[in-house]
């Protein structure tokens, strides 16, 4: 059973005010080329289809065209919502699309039924678990003790009643402990959104979304395929790719990657204004790449950005690295307090007010309230 694993398309995203739609269209066409060459049995899209819960119309049309092209190839396609998506919008029309092989994960209601694929070795059961928060699981499992994200995902998996004798694939969108993050991801300070990888033990392959850098968690069995494009300069050195997972008989798994072609690279250049505007320093390079320019001049150059864009039209960021900026960074670094999670700050406040630390029960209750507040804010952002 050959599966193409994709995630975190973030269609409609803007990076430093640059629209990525044309780059996204370009890379989706390259994905279709790879899919045509690989001839997989299924394609997985593990969440964050869009960059916003209410995506722009152009992004919706782009994804619609992509799904139609996949359906015409006769593929089974599995799509879940991520933390950037509206679960309701991703689920819309899912029951109608099932007949064409496009399977859109429904809004999580406590029941996750597998789609069953078959090959020479028997069944492969694909479970689609969209991005969930502890509050989502508490609503359907009031009897369970859900203290955090690990408990929530564990409870959701236990309710699936997985048959360990079969080959089982999970598609989900969470932050698994140990994954390396990038600047363009939503980060929950203090690691409160961590999920322990041990909860995924019943699965032969876990197709993860959420983390932008391609990586395995412990082994290729639990994998982030990463974004198809770099969405921050912390990702400029990532080798963007699609992941190809092949399941043989029970216990047999091979995972490899196929690099993607990009319309523009993302890179960093540095030097004085005079150095960067010398013809011999730029005529041998791709001047239309997305650039972070770091000027090392001690004095600010008047209209530097506008003037440099006559040579490098796609400058996303312009910064200075000199005596002044390094001194400012040292001062800011000394002034910034250590980043701490919301529950840690609340626990400290509680102890200051009451002269005693919170109990474990009180901490779990407070974490639940904070999670409900985050969820309500997410709903308000969609409205």
C-alpha positions as CSV (number, residue, x, y, z in Angstrom):
1,X,0.0,0.0,0.0
2,X,1.7,3.2,-1.2
3,X,0.6,6.5,0.5
4,X,1.6,10.0,-0.3
5,X,1.7,12.1,2.9
6,X,1.2,15.9,2.7
7,X,0.3,18.5,5.2
8,X,0.3,22.2,6.2
9,X,-0.4,23.6,2.8
10,X,-1.5,26.9,4.4
11,X,-3.3,28.0,1.3
12,X,-3.8,31.7,1.2
13,X,-0.9,32.5,3.5
14,X,1.0,35.8,3.4
15,X,4.6,35.9,4.4
16,X,5.9,39.3,5.4
17,X,3.0,40.7,3.4
18,X,3.9,38.7,0.3
19,X,1.0,36.5,-1.0
20,X,2.1,32.9,-1.4
21,X,-0.8,31.9,-3.7
22,X,1.2,31.8,-7.0
23,X,4.0,29.8,-5.2
24,X,1.4,27.5,-3.7
25,X,-0.2,26.9,-7.1
26,X,3.2,26.1,-8.6
27,X,4.1,23.6,-5.8
28,X,0.7,21.9,-6.0
29,X,1.3,21.3,-9.7
30,X,4.6,19.7,-8.8
31,X,2.9,17.5,-6.2
32,X,0.5,16.4,-9.0
33,X,3.5,15.5,-11.1
34,X,5.1,13.5,-8.3
35,X,1.8,11.7,-7.6
36,X,1.4,10.8,-11.3
37,X,4.9,9.3,-11.3
38,X,4.6,7.5,-8.0
39,X,1.1,6.2,-8.7
40,X,0.1,5.8,-5.0
41,X,-3.0,4.1,-3.7
42,X,-3.9,7.1,-1.4
43,X,-3.0,10.7,-0.6
44,X,-3.1,12.1,2.9
45,X,-3.4,15.8,3.7
46,X,-2.8,16.0,7.5
47,X,-4.4,19.4,8.3
48,X,-3.8,23.1,7.9
49,X,-5.2,23.1,4.4
50,X,-5.8,26.8,4.8
51,X,-3.9,29.5,6.7
52,X,-7.1,30.9,8.2
53,X,-10.4,29.5,9.4
54,X,-12.1,31.8,6.8
55,X,-9.8,31.5,3.8
56,X,-9.8,33.8,0.8
57,X,-11.8,32.7,-2.2
58,X,-8.7,32.3,-4.3
59,X,-7.3,29.7,-1.8
60,X,-10.6,27.8,-1.8
61,X,-10.6,27.6,-5.6
62,X,-7.0,26.5,-5.6
63,X,-7.7,23.6,-3.2
64,X,-10.9,22.7,-5.1
65,X,-8.9,22.3,-8.3
66,X,-6.3,20.2,-6.5
67,X,-9.0,17.8,-5.1
68,X,-10.7,17.5,-8.5
69,X,-7.4,16.6,-10.2
70,X,-6.7,14.0,-7.5
71,X,-10.2,12.5,-7.9
72,X,-9.7,12.2,-11.6
73,X,-6.7,10.0,-10.9
74,X,-9.0,7.6,-9.1
75,X,-7.1,8.1,-5.8
76,X,-8.4,7.7,-2.3
77,X,-7.7,11.1,-0.6
78,X,-7.9,11.7,3.2
79,X,-8.1,15.3,4.5
80,X,-8.4,16.5,8.1
81,X,-8.6,19.9,9.6
82,X,-5.7,21.5,11.5
83,X,-5.5,24.2,14.1
84,X,-5.6,26.9,11.3
85,X,-8.7,25.4,9.7
86,X,-12.3,25.6,10.5
87,X,-13.3,22.0,11.2
88,X,-16.8,22.7,10.0
89,X,-15.7,24.1,6.7
90,X,-13.3,21.2,6.0
91,X,-16.1,18.8,6.8
92,X,-18.6,20.4,4.6
93,X,-19.8,18.1,1.8
94,X,-17.7,15.3,3.1
95,X,-20.5,12.6,2.9
96,X,-21.2,13.5,-0.7
97,X,-17.5,13.5,-1.7
98,X,-16.9,10.1,-0.2
99,X,-18.3,8.4,-3.3
100,X,-15.6,10.1,-5.4
101,X,-12.8,8.9,-3.1
102,X,-12.3,12.3,-1.4
103,X,-12.7,11.7,2.4
104,X,-13.0,14.9,4.5
105,X,-12.8,14.4,8.2
106,X,-16.0,15.3,10.0
107,X,-16.0,17.5,13.1
108,X,-14.8,15.5,16.0
109,X,-17.8,14.1,18.0
110,X,-16.1,11.2,19.8
111,X,-16.5,8.7,17.0
112,X,-13.7,8.1,14.4
113,X,-14.6,5.3,12.0
114,X,-11.9,4.0,9.7
115,X,-11.9,4.0,5.9
116,X,-10.8,0.6,4.7
117,X,-8.3,0.1,1.9
118,X,-7.2,-3.2,0.5
119,X,-4.2,-4.6,-1.2
120,X,-2.5,-8.0,-1.6
121,X,-1.8,-8.3,2.2
122,X,-5.4,-7.5,3.3
123,X,-6.9,-4.4,4.9
124,X,-5.4,-1.1,5.7
125,X,-7.6,0.9,8.1
126,X,-7.2,4.7,7.9
127,X,-8.4,6.7,10.9
128,X,-8.8,10.5,10.5
129,X,-8.5,12.5,13.7
130,X,-8.6,16.2,13.1
131,X,-6.9,18.7,15.4
132,X,-8.5,18.4,18.8
133,X,-8.1,20.2,22.1
134,X,-8.8,18.7,25.6
135,X,-12.1,20.6,25.7
136,X,-13.3,18.8,22.5
137,X,-12.7,15.4,24.2
138,X,-14.1,16.4,27.6
139,X,-17.4,17.3,25.8
140,X,-17.8,13.7,24.5
141,X,-16.0,11.9,27.4
142,X,-17.2,13.6,30.6
143,X,-16.3,10.5,32.6
144,X,-12.6,10.5,31.6
145,X,-9.9,12.5,33.3
146,X,-8.6,14.8,30.6
147,X,-5.7,16.8,32.1
148,X,-4.0,17.9,28.8
149,X,-3.4,17.1,25.2
150,X,-1.8,13.7,25.8
151,X,-4.9,12.6,27.8
152,X,-7.2,14.0,25.1
153,X,-5.5,12.2,22.2
154,X,-5.1,9.0,24.2
155,X,-8.8,9.0,25.0
156,X,-9.8,9.7,21.4
157,X,-7.6,6.8,20.2
158,X,-8.9,4.4,22.9
159,X,-12.5,5.1,21.6
160,X,-11.4,3.9,18.1
161,X,-11.3,0.3,19.3
162,X,-8.3,-0.5,17.0
163,X,-7.8,-4.1,15.9
164,X,-4.0,-4.7,16.4
165,X,-4.0,-7.6,14.0
166,X,-4.7,-5.2,11.1
167,X,-2.5,-2.5,9.5
168,X,-3.7,0.8,11.0
169,X,-2.8,4.3,9.8
170,X,-3.6,7.5,11.7
171,X,-3.9,10.9,10.2
172,X,-3.8,13.6,12.8
173,X,-2.6,17.1,13.5
174,X,-0.9,17.7,16.9
175,X,2.5,18.7,18.4
176,X,4.3,15.5,19.4
177,X,6.9,15.8,22.1
178,X,10.4,16.0,20.7
179,X,9.5,17.7,17.4
180,X,11.6,20.6,16.2
181,X,9.6,23.7,15.6
182,X,9.9,26.7,13.2
183,X,9.1,30.4,13.6
184,X,6.0,30.2,11.4
185,X,4.2,27.7,13.6
186,X,1.7,28.6,16.4
187,X,3.6,27.9,19.6
188,X,2.0,27.2,22.9
189,X,4.5,28.5,25.4
190,X,5.6,26.0,28.0
191,X,4.8,23.0,25.9
192,X,1.2,22.7,27.2
193,X,0.1,21.3,23.8
194,X,2.6,18.4,23.8
195,X,1.4,14.9,23.0
196,X,3.4,11.9,24.1
197,X,4.4,9.7,21.1
198,X,3.5,6.6,23.2
199,X,-0.2,7.2,22.5
200,X,0.4,6.2,18.9
201,X,1.6,2.7,19.7
202,X,-1.4,1.0,18.1
203,X,-0.6,2.4,14.6
204,X,1.6,1.1,11.8
205,X,2.0,4.6,10.4
206,X,1.1,8.0,11.9
207,X,0.8,10.8,9.3
208,X,1.3,14.0,11.2
209,X,0.7,17.6,10.4
210,X,1.4,20.8,12.4
211,X,5.2,21.0,12.4
212,X,6.7,22.7,9.4
213,X,10.1,20.9,9.3
214,X,10.0,17.3,7.8
215,X,11.1,14.9,10.6
216,X,10.5,11.5,12.2
217,X,9.6,11.2,15.9
218,X,11.6,8.4,17.2
219,X,11.3,6.3,14.0
220,X,9.8,6.7,10.5
221,X,6.6,5.2,11.8
222,X,5.6,8.6,13.3
223,X,6.4,11.3,10.8
224,X,5.8,15.0,10.0
225,X,6.1,15.5,6.3
226,X,6.5,19.3,6.7
227,X,5.2,22.2,4.6
228,X,5.5,22.2,0.9
229,X,7.1,25.7,1.0
230,X,9.2,27.6,3.5
231,X,6.9,30.0,5.4
232,X,9.6,31.7,7.5
233,X,13.4,32.3,7.2
234,X,13.9,29.7,9.9
235,X,12.9,27.2,7.2
236,X,15.1,28.5,4.4
237,X,17.4,25.5,4.7
238,X,14.7,22.9,4.8
239,X,14.5,20.4,1.9
240,X,10.8,20.6,1.2
241,X,9.4,17.3,-0.1
242,X,6.5,14.9,-0.1
243,X,6.7,11.8,2.0
244,X,6.1,8.4,0.4
245,X,5.1,5.7,2.9
246,X,4.8,2.1,1.7
247,X,3.2,-0.6,3.9
248,X,3.8,-4.2,3.1
249,X,2.6,-7.0,5.3
250,X,1.9,-6.3,9.0
251,X,5.1,-4.8,10.5
252,X,6.7,-3.8,7.2
253,X,7.1,-0.1,6.5
254,X,9.4,1.9,4.2
255,X,9.4,5.7,4.2
256,X,11.2,8.0,1.7
257,X,10.9,11.5,0.4
258,X,10.7,13.1,-3.1
259,X,11.9,16.8,-3.2
260,X,9.6,19.5,-4.4
261,X,10.4,22.2,-7.0
262,X,9.8,25.8,-5.9
263,X,9.0,28.9,-7.9
264,X,11.2,31.0,-5.6
265,X,13.8,30.0,-3.0
266,X,14.0,31.7,0.4
267,X,17.4,32.8,1.4
268,X,19.5,35.3,3.4
269,X,22.1,37.7,2.1
270,X,24.3,40.1,4.1
271,X,26.9,42.8,3.6
272,X,27.2,46.6,3.2
273,X,24.9,48.4,0.9
274,X,27.9,49.0,-1.5
275,X,28.7,45.3,-1.5
276,X,25.2,44.2,-2.3
277,X,24.8,46.6,-5.1
278,X,28.0,45.7,-6.9
279,X,27.1,44.0,-10.2
280,X,29.6,41.3,-9.8
281,X,28.1,40.3,-6.4
282,X,24.5,39.8,-7.7
283,X,24.7,39.0,-11.5
284,X,25.5,35.4,-10.8
285,X,22.6,34.8,-8.4
286,X,18.8,34.6,-8.6
287,X,17.8,38.1,-7.7
288,X,14.1,37.2,-7.6
289,X,14.4,34.9,-4.6
290,X,12.6,35.8,-1.4
291,X,15.2,37.5,0.6
292,X,16.1,38.6,4.1
293,X,18.7,41.3,3.6
294,X,21.0,42.1,6.5
295,X,23.0,45.3,6.0
296,X,26.2,45.7,8.0
297,X,26.6,49.5,7.5
298,X,27.2,51.4,10.7
299,X,24.9,54.2,9.5
300,X,21.4,53.6,8.2
301,X,21.2,53.9,4.4
302,X,18.4,56.3,3.2
303,X,15.6,54.6,1.3
304,X,17.7,51.4,1.4
305,X,14.7,49.0,0.9
306,X,13.3,50.8,-2.1
307,X,16.7,51.2,-3.7
308,X,17.7,47.6,-3.1
309,X,14.4,46.3,-4.6
310,X,15.4,47.7,-8.0
311,X,17.9,44.8,-7.9
312,X,16.2,42.3,-5.6
313,X,12.5,42.8,-6.1
314,X,11.4,40.2,-3.6
315,X,13.0,41.5,-0.4
316,X,10.8,40.3,2.4
317,X,12.8,41.7,5.3
318,X,15.5,44.3,5.7
319,X,17.5,44.4,8.9
320,X,20.8,45.9,10.2
321,X,23.6,44.1,12.0
322,X,25.9,46.7,13.4
323,X,27.2,48.1,16.8
324,X,23.9,49.9,17.5
325,X,21.6,46.9,16.7
326,X,23.7,44.4,18.7
327,X,23.6,46.7,21.7
328,X,19.8,47.0,21.4
329,X,19.5,43.3,21.2
330,X,21.5,42.8,24.3
331,X,19.4,45.3,26.2
332,X,16.2,43.7,25.0
333,X,17.4,40.2,25.9
334,X,18.3,41.3,29.4
335,X,14.9,43.0,29.9
336,X,12.7,40.1,28.5
337,X,11.4,37.8,31.2
338,X,11.5,34.0,30.6
339,X,8.6,32.8,28.6
340,X,6.2,30.8,30.7
341,X,2.9,29.0,30.0
342,X,-0.4,30.5,31.0
343,X,-1.1,27.9,33.7
344,X,2.4,28.5,35.3
345,X,1.7,32.2,35.5
346,X,-1.8,31.5,37.0
347,X,-0.3,29.1,39.5
348,X,2.3,31.7,40.6
349,X,-0.5,34.3,41.0
350,X,-2.6,31.9,43.0
351,X,0.3,31.1,45.4
352,X,1.0,34.8,45.9
353,X,-2.6,35.5,46.7
354,X,-3.3,32.5,48.9
355,X,0.1,31.7,50.5
356,X,0.0,28.1,49.3
357,X,0.5,26.3,46.0
358,X,-2.3,24.9,43.9
359,X,-3.3,21.3,44.3
360,X,-3.1,18.9,41.3
361,X,-6.9,18.9,41.1
362,X,-7.0,22.7,41.1
363,X,-4.3,22.9,38.5
364,X,-6.1,20.5,36.2
365,X,-9.4,22.5,36.7
366,X,-7.6,25.8,35.8
367,X,-6.0,24.2,32.8
368,X,-9.4,23.1,31.6
369,X,-10.8,26.7,32.0
370,X,-7.8,28.2,30.1
371,X,-8.3,25.7,27.3
372,X,-12.0,26.5,27.1
373,X,-11.1,30.2,26.9
374,X,-8.6,29.5,24.0
375,X,-11.3,27.5,22.2
376,X,-13.9,30.3,22.5
377,X,-11.4,32.8,21.2
378,X,-10.8,30.6,18.3
379,X,-14.5,30.5,17.5
380,X,-14.7,34.3,17.8
381,X,-11.8,34.6,15.3
382,X,-13.8,32.4,12.8
383,X,-17.0,34.6,13.2
